[in-house]
Amino acid sequence: MAYTYFAELAEGRSGSVDQRYQRAYKRVFLVRTDSAGYGPYYAGSHPSLPLVWSVHPEDALAYCVGFSVDQDQGDPLLWRVTANYAYNADTAVGGGGGGTSGSTGATGNPAIDTQQQGQAPADRVQSPLSRPRDYQISTVAYPEALRGDAAGNAILNSAYDNFLPPAEIQRFGAQITIGLNNATPPSETWMGCVGKLNASTLTILPPGATISLAAKTTRLNSLNAQAVYENGVAYWRWTLNFEFRPSTTSYAGGWVQLGSSWPVLGWKLVLLDAGKRRWDGTRWTPFTDPPGQQPVTQPVLMDGNTNRLAANAKPYYKAWDIYPTVSFPSPL
């Protein structure tokens, strides 16, 4: 049970460069064993062969991304091993462990091929359960009823009434997708976290950064898990989809008069003080137009203290927490 010969073929070396300055190389090795019973696994495991993710001997930016192992047509003991090198590791093999042992293509399973993308080749891990988490971050828009302009002034018609229905504006946040491998599927506790906000600061650790998301700014929108079998390991691929909405306005509670700008309060429900009647402590009294005559048929702005707001005055708003909170594991 032994190898009897190993050599690199000079005529097997080749290289290429494309219009994006991405270089690729090939190196070819001959491996001879002492028995025809050995197959490509044994031939491709010779200790002198380069390892996957090892650096090309001439180009420090090119990494070994896979092998092909072929038997010599005339000699059952001789094997030809071709090592492929590339600059762009993710394009060459996918993010997981690569394809089969003799492949330089992706596996075809997105749950595997999207793993470890963007990781430095030296940091990539073969064992699925030892791999770092994967991150994607993108902006996302969400609608909000527009009650005031950028300076905090109410948007009213010439009679100082609200426009109904109110116009909408797009606010912007971020969608954060975290992929991780786990030996077990999500628990009932994890599934119960969907639709809830972070109760405290949530820290995520994408490569090269530490991002701290303030309490009650980030909601778990969905949780997906897929059973995967790879490299002899059965595991679950989790995908956590969070949505972050910034909260840039200080708010202590109660009815607050608009300041220099319209409040940005993330996931809080923000409403203007408006209605058709006031409360005097014992009973409701309808607002009338003109005063003392017909009750109003549309809500009018109020001053945060049940009274009708003076014409053209800045309106009052109040914010409510409408989503439950939960303590997510941190960092993620």
Kinemage of the C-alpha trace (Angstrom):
@kinemage 1
@onewidth
@group {chain A} dominant
@subgroup {mainchain}
@vectorlist {calphas} color= white
{ca met a 1} P 0.000 0.000 0.000
{ca ala a 2} L 2.192 2.809 -1.265
{ca tyr a 3} L 2.952 5.425 -3.819
{ca thr a 4} L 5.863 4.515 -6.046
{ca tyr a 5} L 6.290 7.676 -8.105
{ca phe a 6} L 5.418 11.380 -7.974
{ca ala a 7} L 6.450 14.188 -10.327
{ca glu a 8} L 5.149 17.464 -11.764
{ca leu a 9} L 5.036 17.610 -15.576
{ca ala a 10} L 6.661 20.692 -17.025
{ca glu a 11} L 4.619 20.408 -20.224
{ca gly a 12} L 1.405 20.385 -18.179
{ca arg a 13} L 1.781 23.929 -16.910
{ca ser a 14} L -0.490 26.561 -18.435
{ca gly a 15} L -2.015 29.927 -17.630
{ca ser a 16} L -4.481 32.482 -18.928
{ca val a 17} L -5.733 36.003 -18.237
{ca asp a 18} L -9.051 37.512 -19.323
{ca gln a 19} L -10.283 41.051 -20.008
{ca arg a 20} L -10.954 41.564 -16.296
{ca tyr a 21} L -7.331 40.700 -15.439
{ca gln a 22} L -8.451 37.466 -13.773
{ca arg a 23} L -5.683 34.902 -14.067
{ca ala a 24} L -6.043 31.113 -14.077
{ca tyr a 25} L -3.387 28.399 -14.024
{ca lys a 26} L -3.037 24.647 -14.335
{ca arg a 27} L -0.368 22.319 -12.966
{ca val a 28} L -0.212 18.621 -13.845
{ca phe a 29} L 1.273 15.841 -11.699
{ca leu a 30} L 1.900 12.143 -12.256
{ca val a 31} L 1.185 9.767 -9.393
{ca arg a 32} L 1.951 6.018 -9.557
{ca thr a 33} L 0.695 3.489 -7.045
{ca asp a 34} L 1.748 -0.122 -6.435
{ca ser a 35} L -1.693 -1.616 -7.021
{ca ala a 36} L -4.385 -1.314 -9.667
{ca gly a 37} L -6.899 -1.496 -6.828
{ca tyr a 38} L -6.282 2.111 -5.880
{ca gly a 39} L -8.625 4.645 -7.405
{ca pro a 40} L -8.762 8.418 -7.875
{ca tyr a 41} L -9.329 9.089 -4.174
{ca tyr a 42} L -6.013 7.515 -3.194
{ca ala a 43} L -4.136 8.989 -6.170
{ca gly a 44} L -5.522 12.463 -5.431
{ca ser a 45} L -4.470 12.204 -1.779
{ca his a 46} L -0.717 12.086 -2.380
{ca pro a 47} L 0.904 14.196 0.365
{ca ser a 48} L 3.012 16.150 -2.120
{ca leu a 49} L 0.040 17.460 -4.076
{ca pro a 50} L -0.952 21.084 -3.371
{ca leu a 51} L -3.876 21.549 -1.010
{ca val a 52} L -7.124 23.240 -1.916
{ca trp a 53} L -6.769 26.997 -1.176
{ca ser a 54} L -2.968 26.778 -1.262
{ca val a 55} L -1.183 29.584 -3.120
{ca his a 56} L 0.263 29.169 -6.611
{ca pro a 57} L 4.073 28.956 -6.395
{ca glu a 58} L 4.559 31.924 -8.767
{ca asp a 59} L 1.436 34.055 -8.225
{ca ala a 60} L 0.478 34.848 -4.625
{ca leu a 61} L -2.989 36.016 -5.704
{ca ala a 62} L -3.983 32.701 -7.273
{ca tyr a 63} L -5.351 29.872 -5.142
{ca cys a 64} L -5.838 26.202 -5.835
{ca val a 65} L -9.585 25.769 -6.340
{ca gly a 66} L -9.825 22.070 -7.183
{ca phe a 67} L -8.429 18.955 -8.832
{ca ser a 68} L -9.234 16.475 -11.523
{ca val a 69} L -7.772 12.962 -11.285
{ca asp a 70} L -7.602 10.829 -14.456
{ca gln a 71} L -6.156 7.372 -14.972
{ca asp a 72} L -3.574 6.822 -17.676
{ca gln a 73} L -5.145 4.964 -20.591
{ca gly a 74} L -2.306 2.467 -20.940
{ca asp a 75} L -1.190 2.012 -17.345
{ca pro a 76} L -3.660 1.133 -14.546
{ca leu a 77} L -1.104 2.177 -11.916
{ca leu a 78} L -0.478 5.677 -13.272
{ca trp a 79} L -2.665 8.716 -12.578
{ca arg a 80} L -2.622 12.242 -13.963
{ca val a 81} L -3.701 14.896 -11.413
{ca thr a 82} L -4.524 18.397 -12.667
{ca ala a 83} L -4.588 21.232 -10.125
{ca asn a 84} L -6.563 24.337 -11.098
{ca tyr a 85} L -5.748 27.803 -9.762
{ca ala a 86} L -7.822 30.994 -9.990
{ca tyr a 87} L -8.021 34.544 -8.671
{ca asn a 88} L -11.773 34.593 -8.047
{ca ala a 89} L -12.386 31.712 -5.683
{ca asp a 90} L -16.131 32.261 -5.428
{ca thr a 91} L -16.685 32.124 -9.188
{ca ala a 92} L -14.414 29.127 -9.553
{ca val a 93} L -15.939 26.769 -7.011
{ca gly a 94} L -18.863 28.322 -5.184
{ca gly a 95} L -18.668 29.277 -1.561
{ca gly a 96} L -18.963 25.887 0.108
{ca gly a 97} L -16.484 23.113 -0.213
{ca gly a 98} L -16.396 23.058 -4.011
{ca gly a 99} L -17.960 20.291 -6.030
{ca thr a 100} L -16.900 16.668 -5.984
{ca ser a 101} L -13.270 15.860 -5.315
{ca gly a 102} L -12.415 16.158 -8.986
{ca ser a 103} L -14.503 19.207 -9.791
{ca thr a 104} L -13.784 22.890 -10.096
{ca gly a 105} L -17.452 23.794 -10.457
{ca ala a 106} L -20.102 24.590 -7.885
{ca thr a 107} L -22.165 21.782 -6.378
{ca gly a 108} L -25.427 23.093 -7.829
{ca asn a 109} L -26.961 23.365 -4.349
{ca pro a 110} L -27.339 27.069 -3.426
{ca ala a 111} L -27.430 26.159 0.266
{ca ile a 112} L -23.800 25.024 -0.142
{ca asp a 113} L -22.467 27.194 -2.965
{ca thr a 114} L -23.368 30.498 -1.286
{ca gln a 115} L -21.361 29.669 1.837
{ca gln a 116} L -18.070 31.411 2.635
{ca gln a 117} L -18.300 33.798 -0.306
{ca gly a 118} L -16.075 36.790 0.260
{ca gln a 119} L -13.960 34.935 2.820
{ca ala a 120} L -10.226 34.946 2.262
{ca pro a 121} L -9.192 31.518 0.915
{ca ala a 122} L -6.912 30.971 3.895
{ca asp a 123} L -9.906 31.406 6.225
{ca arg a 124} L -12.195 28.936 4.462
{ca val a 125} L -13.139 25.800 6.333
{ca gln a 126} L -13.985 22.363 4.940
{ca ser a 127} L -16.098 21.219 7.894
{ca pro a 128} L -19.602 22.723 7.455
{ca leu a 129} L -20.237 23.064 11.196
{ca ser a 130} L -16.979 25.013 11.704
{ca arg a 131} L -17.596 27.633 9.011
{ca pro a 132} L -18.154 31.290 9.891
{ca arg a 133} L -21.513 32.925 9.264
{ca asp a 134} L -22.315 34.501 5.902
{ca tyr a 135} L -23.748 38.011 5.573
{ca gln a 136} L -25.593 40.047 2.967
{ca ile a 137} L -26.720 43.634 3.508
{ca ser a 138} L -28.944 45.649 1.176
{ca thr a 139} L -31.174 48.708 1.438
{ca val a 140} L -34.938 48.334 1.659
{ca ala a 141} L -37.753 50.877 1.290
{ca tyr a 142} L -40.981 50.989 3.293
{ca pro a 143} L -43.987 53.356 3.043
{ca glu a 144} L -44.982 55.870 5.689
{ca ala a 145} L -47.969 58.200 5.828
{ca leu a 146} L -46.732 61.742 5.230
{ca arg a 147} L -48.130 64.154 7.813
{ca gly a 148} L -45.416 66.808 7.832
{ca asp a 149} L -42.777 68.238 5.527
{ca ala a 150} L -39.008 68.067 5.927
{ca ala a 151} L -39.074 71.122 8.217
{ca gly a 152} L -41.705 69.659 10.527
{ca asn a 153} L -44.625 71.718 9.213
{ca ala a 154} L -48.011 70.060 8.859
{ca ile a 155} L -49.122 69.371 5.304
{ca leu a 156} L -52.569 70.969 5.139
{ca asn a 157} L -54.923 72.457 2.588
{ca ser a 158} L -55.790 76.152 2.484
{ca ala a 159} L -58.453 75.646 5.179
{ca tyr a 160} L -55.865 74.028 7.487
{ca asp a 161} L -57.402 70.576 7.098
{ca asn a 162} L -55.549 67.314 6.548
{ca phe a 163} L -55.393 65.755 3.121
{ca leu a 164} L -57.314 62.478 3.181
{ca pro a 165} L -56.064 59.952 2.513
{ca pro a 166} L -52.603 61.210 3.429
{ca ala a 167} L -49.776 61.036 0.907
{ca glu a 168} L -47.072 58.464 1.497
{ca ile a 169} L -43.313 58.823 1.550
{ca gln a 170} L -40.652 56.147 1.266
{ca arg a 171} L -38.399 55.621 4.235
{ca phe a 172} L -35.268 53.505 3.940
{ca gly a 173} L -33.662 50.898 6.110
{ca ala a 174} L -31.542 47.809 5.566
{ca gln a 175} L -32.146 44.108 5.053
{ca ile a 176} L -29.565 41.946 6.786
{ca thr a 177} L -29.389 38.288 5.796
{ca ile a 178} L -27.330 35.941 7.950
{ca gly a 179} L -26.582 32.376 6.912
{ca leu a 180} L -25.262 29.840 9.403
{ca asn a 181} L -24.828 26.094 9.753
{ca asn a 182} L -26.243 24.228 12.725
{ca ala a 183} L -26.454 20.571 13.681
{ca thr a 184} L -30.168 20.942 14.507
{ca pro a 185} L -33.162 22.721 12.952
{ca pro a 186} L -34.529 25.926 14.520
{ca ser a 187} L -36.189 25.417 17.873
{ca glu a 188} L -39.722 26.458 18.758
{ca thr a 189} L -38.193 29.393 20.621
{ca trp a 190} L -36.377 30.564 17.494
{ca met a 191} L -39.496 30.177 15.350
{ca gly a 192} L -41.386 32.247 17.914
{ca cys a 193} L -38.929 35.127 17.406
{ca val a 194} L -40.183 35.876 13.889
{ca gly a 195} L -41.939 39.247 13.801
{ca lys a 196} L -40.233 40.498 16.969
{ca leu a 197} L -37.739 43.304 17.589
{ca asn a 198} L -34.397 43.132 19.354
{ca ala a 199} L -34.927 43.953 23.028
{ca ser a 200} L -31.340 45.192 23.423
{ca thr a 201} L -28.415 46.163 21.217
{ca leu a 202} L -27.888 43.512 18.536
{ca thr a 203} L -24.301 43.073 17.363
{ca ile a 204} L -23.446 41.425 14.049
{ca leu a 205} L -19.939 40.617 12.905
{ca pro a 206} L -19.595 40.595 9.111
{ca pro a 207} L -16.010 40.290 7.844
{ca gly a 208} L -14.038 43.425 8.632
{ca ala a 209} L -16.701 45.152 10.729
{ca thr a 210} L -18.666 45.205 13.953
{ca ile a 211} L -22.194 46.593 13.534
{ca ser a 212} L -24.246 47.481 16.603
{ca leu a 213} L -27.991 47.895 16.061
{ca ala a 214} L -29.817 49.816 18.762
{ca ala a 215} L -32.645 48.214 20.718
{ca lys a 216} L -36.042 48.054 18.976
{ca thr a 217} L -34.628 48.890 15.537
{ca thr a 218} L -34.257 45.405 14.032
{ca arg a 219} L -37.024 42.870 13.365
{ca leu a 220} L -36.619 39.211 12.405
{ca asn a 221} L -38.760 39.018 9.269
{ca ser a 222} L -38.240 35.371 8.402
{ca leu a 223} L -36.342 32.239 9.372
{ca asn a 224} L -35.630 29.488 6.841
{ca ala a 225} L -33.805 26.207 7.368
{ca gln a 226} L -32.830 23.475 4.914
{ca ala a 227} L -31.441 20.029 5.633
{ca val a 228} L -28.088 19.569 3.838
{ca tyr a 229} L -25.624 16.711 3.497
{ca glu a 230} L -22.067 17.662 2.562
{ca asn a 231} L -18.580 16.278 3.140
{ca gly a 232} L -20.011 13.392 5.153
{ca val a 233} L -21.855 15.754 7.504
{ca ala a 234} L -25.624 16.125 7.849
{ca tyr a 235} L -26.561 19.608 9.054
{ca trp a 236} L -29.114 22.408 8.743
{ca arg a 237} L -28.505 25.573 6.770
{ca trp a 238} L -30.285 28.463 8.519
{ca thr a 239} L -31.097 31.775 6.843
{ca leu a 240} L -32.111 34.654 9.112
{ca asn a 241} L -33.638 37.717 7.435
{ca phe a 242} L -33.596 40.848 9.592
{ca glu a 243} L -34.894 44.307 8.692
{ca phe a 244} L -33.346 47.384 10.276
{ca arg a 245} L -35.254 50.669 10.482
{ca pro a 246} L -33.324 53.619 11.907
{ca ser a 247} L -34.623 55.619 14.844
{ca thr a 248} L -33.075 59.091 14.753
{ca thr a 249} L -35.587 61.053 16.825
{ca ser a 250} L -35.452 61.214 20.622
{ca tyr a 251} L -38.843 60.359 22.067
{ca ala a 252} L -39.687 60.112 25.764
{ca gly a 253} L -43.450 59.559 25.469
{ca gly a 254} L -46.735 61.426 25.364
{ca trp a 255} L -47.923 63.973 22.831
{ca val a 256} L -45.033 65.945 21.365
{ca gln a 257} L -45.165 68.994 19.097
{ca leu a 258} L -43.269 68.635 15.852
{ca gly a 259} L -39.853 70.244 15.929
{ca ser a 260} L -37.504 71.053 13.072
{ca ser a 261} L -38.267 67.846 11.187
{ca trp a 262} L -40.706 64.972 10.975
{ca pro a 263} L -39.811 62.230 13.500
{ca val a 264} L -38.004 59.086 12.359
{ca leu a 265} L -38.813 56.438 14.957
{ca gly a 266} L -38.126 53.150 13.224
{ca trp a 267} L -40.717 50.512 14.043
{ca lys a 268} L -42.886 52.734 16.274
{ca leu a 269} L -46.354 53.661 15.104
{ca val a 270} L -46.357 57.466 14.818
{ca leu a 271} L -49.708 59.269 14.563
{ca leu a 272} L -50.805 62.884 14.622
{ca asp a 273} L -53.190 64.153 17.265
{ca ala a 274} L -56.367 64.593 15.260
{ca gly a 275} L -60.055 63.852 15.744
{ca lys a 276} L -63.646 65.051 15.600
{ca arg a 277} L -64.244 65.714 19.304
{ca arg a 278} L -62.552 66.765 22.555
{ca trp a 279} L -62.708 65.305 26.059
{ca asp a 280} L -63.325 67.742 28.916
{ca gly a 281} L -62.829 65.238 31.699
{ca thr a 282} L -66.449 64.148 31.940
{ca arg a 283} L -67.794 63.986 28.420
{ca trp a 284} L -66.976 64.284 24.731
{ca thr a 285} L -67.825 67.474 22.888
{ca pro a 286} L -67.714 67.524 19.077
{ca phe a 287} L -65.667 70.100 17.256
{ca thr a 288} L -67.905 72.336 15.154
{ca asp a 289} L -67.490 74.380 12.023
{ca pro a 290} L -68.304 77.242 12.265
{ca pro a 291} L -67.842 77.311 16.059
{ca gly a 292} L -71.054 76.394 17.838
{ca gln a 293} L -72.795 75.125 14.715
{ca gln a 294} L -72.373 71.953 12.655
{ca pro a 295} L -70.054 69.166 13.933
{ca val a 296} L -67.035 68.633 11.687
{ca thr a 297} L -67.215 65.711 9.290
{ca gln a 298} L -63.436 65.236 8.946
{ca pro a 299} L -60.810 64.917 11.717
{ca val a 300} L -59.125 68.189 12.661
{ca leu a 301} L -55.670 68.660 14.190
{ca met a 302} L -55.479 68.828 17.983
{ca asp a 303} L -52.981 70.356 20.402
{ca gly a 304} L -52.038 67.290 22.435
{ca asn a 305} L -54.434 68.349 25.188
{ca thr a 306} L -57.821 67.523 23.573
{ca asn a 307} L -58.274 71.036 22.138
{ca arg a 308} L -58.348 72.052 18.504
{ca leu a 309} L -54.965 73.171 17.193
{ca ala a 310} L -54.524 76.832 16.286
{ca ala a 311} L -54.432 77.525 12.562
{ca asn a 312} L -51.044 76.808 10.965
{ca ala a 313} L -49.454 75.743 14.266
{ca lys a 314} L -47.078 72.776 14.268
{ca pro a 315} L -49.049 69.606 14.977
{ca tyr a 316} L -48.549 67.108 17.786
{ca tyr a 317} L -47.711 63.438 17.422
{ca lys a 318} L -47.467 60.382 19.628
{ca ala a 319} L -45.582 57.131 19.089
{ca trp a 320} L -46.514 53.616 20.149
{ca asp a 321} L -44.498 50.407 20.401
{ca ile a 322} L -46.593 47.896 18.480
{ca tyr a 323} L -44.116 45.013 18.023
{ca pro a 324} L -43.068 42.670 20.844
{ca thr a 325} L -39.386 42.366 21.676
{ca val a 326} L -37.108 39.406 22.296
{ca ser a 327} L -33.456 38.911 23.208
{ca phe a 328} L -31.673 37.508 20.162
{ca pro a 329} L -28.303 35.796 20.625
{ca ser a 330} L -25.579 38.392 20.172
{ca pro a 331} L -23.227 38.641 18.406
{ca leu a 332} L -24.716 37.105 15.287
